[in-house]
Amino acid sequence: MRKSIYLFFIFSIALSYNSIAQQSESFSYLALGDSYTKGEGVCDTCSFPKQLTAAIEEGFNKKVKLNVIAETGWTTSNLKNTLEYADLGDNNDLVTLMIGVNNQYQGLSYSKFKREFPKIIDQAIAAAQGNPRKVIVLSIPDYAYTPSTYGADNQKKVTKDIDKYNEWISFITNKRGAYYFNITDLTRLGIADPTLVAKDGLHISKKAHERFADKLYPTARKILKYEN
């Protein structure tokens, strides 16, 4: 009898310790993309992944391990090839993905984008414990509403192309069962509200990144509350 009580006591302590250990662990957040994920044109802590990380840490009182895999100018090919060799792990609590604008910007084949984007979102899902409901995909921004392009001969074509790219992104995202967020509408306010554009006249400002993070936070919180 005493032995049974002792074993039960030890088992209870072990469970309690394991629960405390789990609660003290940090979240892992993987952000995939290009210059807009990297935060080109804004301060080091101003990008939407950094601002979203800060909001999560404050909201949960828990640290977040942020891993950003994104570079200025990256296309779907660049990101896909990098992810094939990168050590992403398969246990990320949250993954965000925004890619494709440079395919359009560089005048690359749309058909190639259509082939590569599904492979990238599959890579993102695999890195998110194989769970598409841990993945948030963002639409790509419309740079036609920045000083760099507004009023140019190709402005209308850029907007039309961006819509076509986003239709495919939305379709594949919904098909995979991940979350899709339209941030393109916000980027189309860049001429009406210049504070949404970075000083380089092309990328988005800290204010726009903040609005991205604010838009993503409720869903990120819903995803992470099951990990807490």
PLY file of the C-alpha trace (Angstrom):
ply
format ascii 1.0
element vertex 228
property float x
property float y
property float z
element edge 227
property int vertex1
property int vertex2
end_header
0.00 0.00 0.00
2.78 2.39 0.98
4.63 1.52 -2.21
1.55 2.36 -4.29
1.12 5.69 -2.54
4.81 6.46 -3.06
4.67 5.62 -6.76
1.52 7.73 -7.18
3.28 10.63 -5.43
6.32 10.36 -7.71
4.11 10.10 -10.79
2.15 13.22 -9.74
5.35 15.20 -9.26
6.60 14.11 -12.67
3.37 15.20 -14.34
3.44 18.54 -12.54
7.06 19.13 -13.54
6.32 18.22 -17.14
3.37 20.63 -17.21
5.47 23.48 -15.80
8.25 22.74 -18.27
5.84 22.82 -21.18
4.37 26.13 -20.03
7.84 27.67 -19.80
8.85 26.67 -23.31
8.92 29.36 -25.98
6.88 29.45 -29.15
8.61 28.95 -32.49
7.60 31.21 -35.38
8.90 30.75 -38.93
8.46 33.70 -41.32
8.99 32.96 -45.03
9.07 35.47 -47.85
10.98 38.25 -49.55
11.78 41.91 -48.83
8.36 42.55 -47.31
8.93 39.82 -44.73
12.56 40.83 -44.21
11.52 44.43 -43.63
13.35 46.22 -46.44
13.29 49.98 -45.97
12.38 49.93 -42.26
14.21 49.51 -38.96
15.42 46.15 -37.71
12.48 45.70 -35.34
9.83 47.23 -37.61
8.97 44.34 -39.94
5.60 42.66 -39.46
7.19 39.37 -38.24
9.15 41.31 -35.58
6.08 43.33 -34.55
3.91 40.21 -34.50
6.51 38.47 -32.36
6.49 41.35 -29.88
2.68 41.25 -29.70
2.66 37.49 -29.08
5.29 37.75 -26.36
3.30 40.47 -24.63
-0.03 38.70 -25.06
1.16 35.32 -23.78
3.99 36.47 -21.50
6.09 33.92 -23.29
9.20 34.13 -25.47
9.03 33.56 -29.22
11.87 32.08 -31.24
11.58 33.88 -34.58
13.28 32.43 -37.65
13.08 34.67 -40.72
13.95 33.14 -44.07
13.51 35.99 -46.52
15.70 38.15 -48.74
15.14 41.20 -50.90
14.40 40.26 -54.50
13.55 36.64 -53.78
11.17 34.91 -56.15
9.33 31.63 -55.61
12.34 29.85 -57.11
14.74 31.44 -54.61
12.56 30.61 -51.63
11.68 27.10 -52.79
15.32 26.21 -53.42
16.43 27.66 -50.10
13.77 25.75 -48.17
14.84 22.48 -49.75
18.19 22.73 -47.96
17.35 24.84 -44.91
16.93 23.28 -41.48
13.34 24.36 -40.85
12.45 21.66 -38.39
8.94 20.24 -38.37
7.71 21.55 -35.05
7.08 25.27 -35.65
4.05 26.60 -33.80
3.34 29.29 -36.40
4.41 29.90 -40.00
3.71 32.94 -42.17
4.29 33.05 -45.92
4.27 35.90 -48.42
5.96 35.35 -51.78
5.44 36.10 -55.45
5.65 39.85 -55.95
9.19 39.61 -57.34
8.08 37.06 -59.92
5.82 39.75 -61.30
8.30 42.60 -60.72
11.06 40.78 -62.58
8.76 39.82 -65.45
9.14 36.08 -64.88
6.83 33.41 -66.21
3.45 33.31 -64.47
3.18 29.61 -65.26
6.37 28.98 -63.31
4.92 30.83 -60.33
1.80 28.68 -60.56
3.94 25.53 -60.44
6.19 26.65 -57.62
3.80 28.28 -55.16
1.98 25.03 -54.24
5.35 23.41 -53.51
6.30 26.27 -51.21
3.08 26.18 -49.24
3.55 22.42 -48.84
7.02 23.11 -47.44
5.51 25.65 -45.04
2.89 23.17 -43.86
5.51 20.46 -43.35
7.47 22.90 -41.16
4.30 23.63 -39.15
3.95 20.13 -37.71
2.18 19.11 -40.91
-0.81 21.20 -39.83
-2.12 23.75 -42.39
-4.05 25.51 -39.62
-0.73 26.69 -38.22
0.11 28.47 -41.49
-0.91 32.02 -42.43
-0.46 33.07 -46.05
-0.52 36.73 -46.98
-1.47 38.13 -50.37
1.28 39.99 -52.21
1.43 43.80 -52.12
0.62 46.11 -55.02
3.66 48.34 -55.54
1.78 50.25 -58.30
0.49 52.52 -55.53
3.92 53.77 -54.51
5.86 56.76 -55.87
8.15 54.36 -57.73
5.38 53.19 -60.08
2.28 55.35 -59.68
1.56 57.19 -62.91
3.93 55.01 -64.93
2.84 53.42 -68.19
2.71 49.97 -66.61
0.75 50.93 -63.49
-2.54 49.36 -64.55
-0.77 46.24 -65.80
1.01 45.81 -62.45
-2.29 45.97 -60.56
-3.94 43.53 -62.96
-1.03 41.12 -62.62
-1.02 41.37 -58.82
-4.71 40.47 -58.77
-4.03 37.42 -60.94
-1.19 36.26 -58.70
-3.30 36.73 -55.58
-6.17 34.75 -57.05
-3.85 31.76 -57.37
-2.36 32.29 -53.93
-5.84 32.42 -52.41
-7.01 29.37 -54.34
-4.07 27.18 -53.33
-4.11 28.41 -49.73
-7.78 27.60 -49.32
-7.31 24.26 -51.05
-4.57 23.34 -48.57
-6.66 24.53 -45.63
-4.30 27.27 -44.41
-5.33 30.82 -43.42
-5.33 33.50 -46.13
-5.11 37.23 -45.46
-5.58 39.99 -48.01
-3.10 42.76 -47.27
-3.08 44.07 -50.85
-5.92 46.53 -50.24
-3.85 48.26 -47.57
-0.88 48.64 -49.92
-3.18 50.30 -52.47
-3.59 53.22 -50.06
0.04 54.24 -50.49
-0.66 57.27 -52.65
-3.60 58.50 -50.58
-1.60 57.94 -47.39
2.16 58.35 -48.01
2.91 57.32 -44.41
2.24 53.73 -45.51
5.25 53.85 -47.88
8.89 53.51 -46.80
11.41 56.24 -47.57
12.71 54.23 -50.54
9.42 54.95 -52.32
8.79 51.27 -53.07
8.40 49.19 -49.93
5.94 49.57 -47.06
6.60 51.64 -43.95
6.74 50.71 -40.29
3.12 51.88 -40.01
2.01 49.48 -42.75
3.98 46.62 -41.16
2.22 47.41 -37.89
-1.15 47.15 -39.60
-0.12 43.80 -41.09
0.84 42.54 -37.63
-2.38 43.86 -36.09
-4.40 42.06 -38.74
-2.57 38.77 -38.22
-2.44 38.81 -34.43
-5.97 37.53 -33.59
-5.50 34.48 -35.83
-1.94 33.93 -34.59
-3.26 34.06 -31.04
-5.97 31.53 -31.88
-3.35 29.21 -33.37
-0.97 29.54 -30.43
-3.47 29.28 -27.60
-3.67 25.55 -28.25
0.10 25.37 -27.78
0.11 27.29 -24.50
0 1
1 2
2 3
3 4
4 5
5 6
6 7
7 8
8 9
9 10
10 11
11 12
12 13
13 14
14 15
15 16
16 17
17 18
18 19
19 20
20 21
21 22
22 23
23 24
24 25
25 26
26 27
27 28
28 29
29 30
30 31
31 32
32 33
33 34
34 35
35 36
36 37
37 38
38 39
39 40
40 41
41 42
42 43
43 44
44 45
45 46
46 47
47 48
48 49
49 50
50 51
51 52
52 53
53 54
54 55
55 56
56 57
57 58
58 59
59 60
60 61
61 62
62 63
63 64
64 65
65 66
66 67
67 68
68 69
69 70
70 71
71 72
72 73
73 74
74 75
75 76
76 77
77 78
78 79
79 80
80 81
81 82
82 83
83 84
84 85
85 86
86 87
87 88
88 89
89 90
90 91
91 92
92 93
93 94
94 95
95 96
96 97
97 98
98 99
99 100
100 101
101 102
102 103
103 104
104 105
105 106
106 107
107 108
108 109
109 110
110 111
111 112
112 113
113 114
114 115
115 116
116 117
117 118
118 119
119 120
120 121
121 122
122 123
123 124
124 125
125 126
126 127
127 128
128 129
129 130
130 131
131 132
132 133
133 134
134 135
135 136
136 137
137 138
138 139
139 140
140 141
141 142
142 143
143 144
144 145
145 146
146 147
147 148
148 149
149 150
150 151
151 152
152 153
153 154
154 155
155 156
156 157
157 158
158 159
159 160
160 161
161 162
162 163
163 164
164 165
165 166
166 167
167 168
168 169
169 170
170 171
171 172
172 173
173 174
174 175
175 176
176 177
177 178
178 179
179 180
180 181
181 182
182 183
183 184
184 185
185 186
186 187
187 188
188 189
189 190
190 191
191 192
192 193
193 194
194 195
195 196
196 197
197 198
198 199
199 200
200 201
201 202
202 203
203 204
204 205
205 206
206 207
207 208
208 209
209 210
210 211
211 212
212 213
213 214
214 215
215 216
216 217
217 218
218 219
219 220
220 221
221 222
222 223
223 224
224 225
225 226
226 227
